[in-house]
Amino acid sequence: MTCASKFVYSKDYSTYRFSDDHPFNQMRVELTYDLLKHAGALDSQDLISPRYATEDELALFHSREYIDAVKKASRGELPEEEGIEFGIGTEDTPMFDGMHEAASLIVGSTLSAIDEVMQGRTDHTLNIGGGLHHGFERRASGFCIYNDGAVGIKYLQNKYKQRVMYIDTDAHHGDGVQWAFYGDPDVCTLSIHETGRYLFPGTGNVNERGLKEGYGYSFNLPIDAFTEDESFLHVYESAFKKVAAYFKPDIIVSQNGADAHFYDPLTHLCSTMSIYERIPELTHELAHKHCNGKWVALGGGGYDIWRVVPRAWAQLWKIMKDQTPFKGKIPDGWLQQWEPKAPFSLPSTWHDPKGAYKEIPRKPEITEKNEKMLQAAMQLIDNQIHYN
């Protein structure tokens, strides 16, 4: 089966850059794009050139005061003490020249992806430059200036009157998007992430269920540190299938962070490349089951930009396009081009070899804890279905 799919790309994604040594590095987009080109999986007819979001579009979610502060910071005119109030100028989200324009492009690229699907020109779109899920209405957070997912969902509601399901598989909790729609019964958020006991942002507990009319439309699956593939996928598949059947969305927006891998330097999960095949496979299946195929996929976290992110996001695109993951060896041309620039040896195959990381001695305990958490979450879902 081949689905109509489009890939949003611009070289200008690289302008979203805090500093040379900051862990958020959009070079990963170029690496992914080039890997897909070498693999023969990305043609010119697949590409969409993004646009910049307007201030009115940013204001669908962000406050005007905050947008003005970002614009000042972009020109080097925002005092440090004023910036801190808005989460700008911190260690995580330092100021840089042109930050408003760079962040507006990220949001605009997600809006371009949405329009392509909603205007019937394609079934699926992928914007790996987006997925900045930590941004708040009036505050930057966790490397995220503007929250393209939240703006995009507001855009889907205002322009296209869609009921949106947002699924987030980043290792970090999708807090900014969750809180943006915490009281909204027409947006369902589902996040599977490493427990906040050990990892930023420290939120995403099972009992975060929504507020007022939105109660029962927020779902969280906090898995234990060092969780491996089998447990991760069991939690993900069980909850996603049930929540999607309950909510019956018009469109699925997925955030596809690639930081649950054992190589990632900022998280503590122990997944392999195998999950980055199954995650999009199930999203594709449920988009066709519930939404006539309407699916907008975003990027997100991912801080091993050499060994993990390009492979994970290339698999995401391949499955969106023809439901067949890459197998075997990475293209030689890509390895020859990028190996001399990489800080360590690049993997030569799409999959991780067995024994790539040390055995986790607490595996049975971790799996049991995740299962108990899942059962608690599933009970809440059952209660909500019964209540409705």
C-alpha positions in Angstrom: 0.0 0.0 0.0 1.3 3.4 -0.9 -0.2 6.5 0.6 -0.1 10.1 -0.6 2.5 11.6 1.7 4.4 14.9 1.7 7.7 16.0 3.4 8.1 19.5 4.6 11.7 20.8 4.3 13.7 23.9 4.3 17.4 24.5 4.7 16.5 27.5 6.8 15.5 25.1 9.7 19.2 25.5 10.6 18.6 29.1 11.6 16.9 27.7 14.8 20.2 27.4 16.6 20.9 28.5 20.2 24.7 28.0 20.1 27.4 25.7 18.8 27.4 23.5 21.9 23.6 23.5 22.6 22.1 20.0 22.6 19.2 21.1 20.3 20.7 21.0 16.9 18.6 21.1 13.7 21.5 19.7 11.7 19.6 16.4 12.4 17.0 17.6 9.9 19.7 17.9 7.2 21.1 14.5 8.1 17.7 12.9 7.8 16.9 14.6 4.6 20.2 13.5 3.1 19.9 10.0 4.3 16.5 9.7 2.6 17.9 11.1 -0.6 20.7 8.6 -0.6 18.2 5.8 0.1 16.1 6.8 -2.9 13.1 7.4 -0.7 12.6 11.1 -1.2 11.9 12.8 -4.5 11.3 16.4 -5.5 7.5 15.7 -5.9 7.4 14.6 -2.2 8.6 18.0 -0.9 6.6 21.0 0.4 8.3 24.3 0.9 7.1 25.8 4.2 6.1 29.4 5.0 6.5 31.6 8.0 3.6 31.8 10.5 2.1 35.2 10.8 1.8 37.0 14.2 -2.0 36.4 14.1 -1.4 32.7 13.7 1.2 32.6 16.5 -1.4 34.4 18.7 -3.8 31.5 18.2 -1.9 30.1 21.2 0.8 32.5 22.3 0.1 35.9 24.0 0.8 39.0 22.1 3.0 40.2 25.0 5.2 37.1 24.7 5.4 37.4 20.9 6.6 41.0 21.3 9.2 39.8 23.8 10.6 37.2 21.4 10.8 39.8 18.7 12.8 42.1 20.9 15.1 39.2 21.9 15.5 38.5 18.2 16.9 42.0 17.7 19.0 41.9 20.8 16.7 44.5 22.5 15.2 42.4 25.3 16.8 43.2 28.8 18.0 40.1 30.5 15.7 40.5 33.6 12.7 40.9 31.3 13.7 37.9 29.3 13.7 35.6 32.3 10.1 36.4 33.0 9.3 34.8 29.6 11.7 31.9 29.8 14.1 33.6 27.3 17.8 33.9 28.0 17.9 30.8 30.2 20.5 28.0 29.9 17.9 25.9 28.1 16.5 28.6 25.8 19.1 31.4 25.3 18.5 34.4 23.1 19.9 34.5 19.6 19.7 36.8 16.7 16.7 36.1 14.5 15.0 33.8 17.0 11.5 35.1 16.2 11.9 34.4 12.5 13.5 31.0 13.0 10.8 29.9 15.4 8.0 31.4 13.1 9.3 29.2 10.3 9.0 26.1 12.5 5.4 27.0 13.2 4.7 27.9 9.6 6.0 24.6 8.4 3.6 22.8 10.7 0.7 25.0 9.4 1.9 24.2 5.8 1.8 20.5 6.7 -1.8 20.8 8.0 -3.1 22.7 5.0 -1.7 20.1 2.7 -3.7 17.4 4.4 -6.8 19.4 5.1 -7.1 20.7 1.6 -7.0 17.2 0.2 -3.7 17.3 -1.6 -2.2 14.4 0.5 -3.1 11.9 3.2 -0.1 12.4 5.4 2.5 15.0 6.0 5.8 15.0 7.9 7.5 18.0 9.4 10.6 16.8 11.3 11.6 20.4 11.9 8.6 20.8 14.3 7.4 19.1 17.4 8.5 21.8 19.9 6.1 20.7 22.6 7.3 22.5 25.7 6.5 26.1 24.7 3.8 27.8 26.8 1.3 30.6 26.1 3.7 33.3 27.4 6.9 31.4 28.2 9.7 29.5 26.4 10.7 26.2 27.9 12.8 23.2 27.2 14.5 24.5 23.9 11.0 25.5 22.6 10.3 29.2 21.8 7.0 28.8 19.9 4.9 25.7 20.3 4.1 24.6 16.7 2.0 21.7 17.9 -0.3 23.8 20.0 -0.6 26.6 17.4 -1.2 23.9 14.7 -4.0 22.3 16.8 -5.6 25.7 17.4 -5.4 26.3 13.6 -7.1 23.0 12.9 -9.9 23.9 15.3 -10.4 27.5 14.0 -9.9 27.0 10.3 -11.1 23.4 9.8 -13.3 22.6 12.8 -11.4 19.4 13.6 -11.5 17.2 16.7 -7.8 16.5 17.2 -6.0 13.6 18.8 -2.4 14.4 19.7 -0.1 11.5 20.4 3.4 12.2 21.8 6.1 9.5 22.0 9.0 11.8 23.0 10.9 10.7 26.1 9.9 14.0 27.7 6.3 14.7 28.6 4.4 16.9 26.1 3.5 19.4 28.7 3.1 22.5 26.7 0.5 20.9 24.4 -1.3 19.1 27.2 -1.8 22.3 29.3 -2.8 24.3 26.2 -5.9 22.0 25.8 -6.4 20.8 29.4 -9.9 22.2 29.5 -10.9 21.4 25.9 -13.1 18.3 25.1 -12.3 18.6 21.4 -8.6 17.8 21.8 -7.4 14.6 23.2 -3.7 14.4 24.3 -1.9 11.2 24.9 1.8 11.2 26.0 4.1 8.2 26.7 7.3 9.4 28.3 9.9 8.7 30.9 8.6 9.4 34.4 9.1 12.9 35.6 10.9 11.6 38.7 14.1 11.7 36.8 13.6 13.8 33.8 12.4 17.3 32.7 9.8 18.6 32.8 8.7 16.6 35.8 5.1 16.4 34.8 2.9 13.8 33.0 1.5 11.8 35.8 -1.4 9.3 35.2 -3.7 11.5 37.3 -3.3 14.5 35.0 -6.7 14.0 33.4 -7.9 17.4 32.2 -10.0 20.2 33.7 -13.8 21.0 33.7 -15.2 20.3 30.2 -11.8 18.8 29.2 -11.7 16.3 32.0 -11.1 12.8 30.7 -9.4 14.0 27.5 -5.8 14.1 28.8 -3.9 10.8 29.1 -0.4 10.2 30.4 1.8 7.0 30.4 4.9 7.7 32.5 7.2 4.7 32.0 10.2 3.9 34.3 13.8 4.8 33.5 15.6 2.0 31.6 12.4 0.8 29.9 13.2 -1.4 26.9 11.4 -2.0 23.6 8.9 -4.7 24.6 7.5 -2.8 27.6 7.5 0.6 25.8 5.5 -0.8 22.8 3.1 -2.8 25.0 2.2 0.4 26.9 2.0 2.5 23.7 -0.1 0.1 21.7 -2.5 -0.8 24.4 -3.3 2.8 25.3 -3.2 4.4 21.9 -5.7 1.9 20.4 -8.1 2.3 23.3 -7.9 6.1 23.5 -8.3 6.5 19.7 -11.4 4.2 19.7 -12.9 6.2 22.6 -12.2 9.7 21.3 -12.9 9.1 17.5 -10.7 11.9 16.2 -11.1 13.7 12.9 -7.3 13.9 12.5 -4.2 12.7 14.3 -1.2 14.9 15.1 1.8 12.9 16.3 4.9 14.2 17.9 7.8 11.8 17.1 10.7 12.7 19.4 13.6 10.3 18.9 15.1 10.5 22.3 13.9 7.2 23.9 16.8 5.4 22.3 19.6 4.0 24.5 22.2 6.3 22.8 20.3 9.5 23.7 22.5 11.6 26.0 19.6 13.4 27.8 17.3 10.6 28.7 17.4 7.2 30.5 15.3 4.9 28.4 16.7 1.9 26.6 14.8 1.5 23.4 16.4 0.5 20.1 15.6 1.4 16.5 12.8 -1.2 16.6 10.3 1.1 18.3 10.8 3.7 15.5 9.2 1.3 13.1 6.3 0.3 15.2 5.4 3.8 16.5 4.5 5.1 13.0 3.0 1.8 11.9 0.3 2.0 14.5 -0.3 5.7 14.0 -0.8 5.0 10.3 -3.2 2.2 11.1 -5.3 4.3 13.4 -5.3 7.3 11.2 -6.9 5.2 8.4 -9.2 3.5 10.9 -10.6 6.7 12.5 -9.6 9.7 10.4 -9.8 8.7 6.7 -6.0 8.7 6.8 -5.6 12.3 8.0 -2.3 12.4 9.8 0.2 15.2 10.4 3.5 14.0 12.0 6.1 16.3 13.7 9.6 15.8 14.9 10.5 16.6 18.5 13.4 15.7 20.8 16.4 13.7 19.8 19.9 14.6 20.9 22.1 11.9 19.3 21.8 13.6 16.0 24.3 11.3 14.2 23.4 7.7 15.2 19.7 7.8 16.1 17.7 10.7 14.8 18.4 10.3 11.0 17.5 6.6 11.1 14.4 7.1 13.3 12.9 9.9 11.2 13.9 8.2 8.0 11.9 5.2 9.1 9.0 7.4 10.0 8.9 8.8 6.5 9.3 5.4 4.9 6.3 4.0 6.8 4.2 7.0 6.1 4.9 6.7 2.4 4.7 2.9 1.7 4.4 1.1 5.1 7.6 -0.7 4.5 10.6 0.0 6.8 14.1 0.2 5.6 16.1 -3.0 6.2 19.8 -4.0 6.0 22.6 -1.6 5.4 22.7 2.2 5.5 23.6 3.7 2.1 27.4 3.8 1.6 27.2 7.3 0.1 25.6 8.8 3.2 28.2 7.1 5.4 31.1 8.3 3.3 29.7 11.9 3.3 29.0 12.2 7.0 31.4 9.8 8.8 34.4 12.2 8.6 32.3 14.9 10.3 30.8 12.7 13.0 32.3 12.6 16.5 32.1 8.8 16.6 31.5 5.9 14.2 28.2 5.9 12.5 26.0 2.7 12.4 26.1 0.8 9.2 22.7 -0.8 9.5 19.1 0.5 10.0 18.7 -1.7 13.0 20.8 -1.9 16.2 22.6 -5.2 16.7 21.7 -7.5 19.6 23.8 -6.8 22.6 24.3 -3.1 21.6 23.8 -2.0 25.3 24.4 -3.8 28.6 21.7 -6.0 29.9 19.4 -4.1 32.3 19.4 -6.1 35.6 16.1 -4.6 36.8 14.2 -5.5 33.6 11.5 -7.6 35.3 10.9 -5.0 38.0 10.7 -2.2 35.4 8.3 -4.2 33.2 6.1 -4.9 36.2 6.0 -1.2 37.3 5.1 -0.2 33.7 2.3 -2.8 33.6 0.8 -1.5 36.9 1.0 2.0 35.6 -0.7 1.0 32.3 -3.5 -0.8 34.2 -4.2 2.3 36.3 -4.3 4.4 33.1 -6.6 1.9 31.3 -8.9 1.8 34.3 -9.3 5.6 34.0 -10.0 5.2 30.3 -12.7 2.6 31.1 -14.2 4.8 33.7 -14.4 7.7 31.2 -16.0 5.5 28.6 -18.6 4.3 31.1 -19.2 7.9 32.3 -19.9 9.1 28.8 
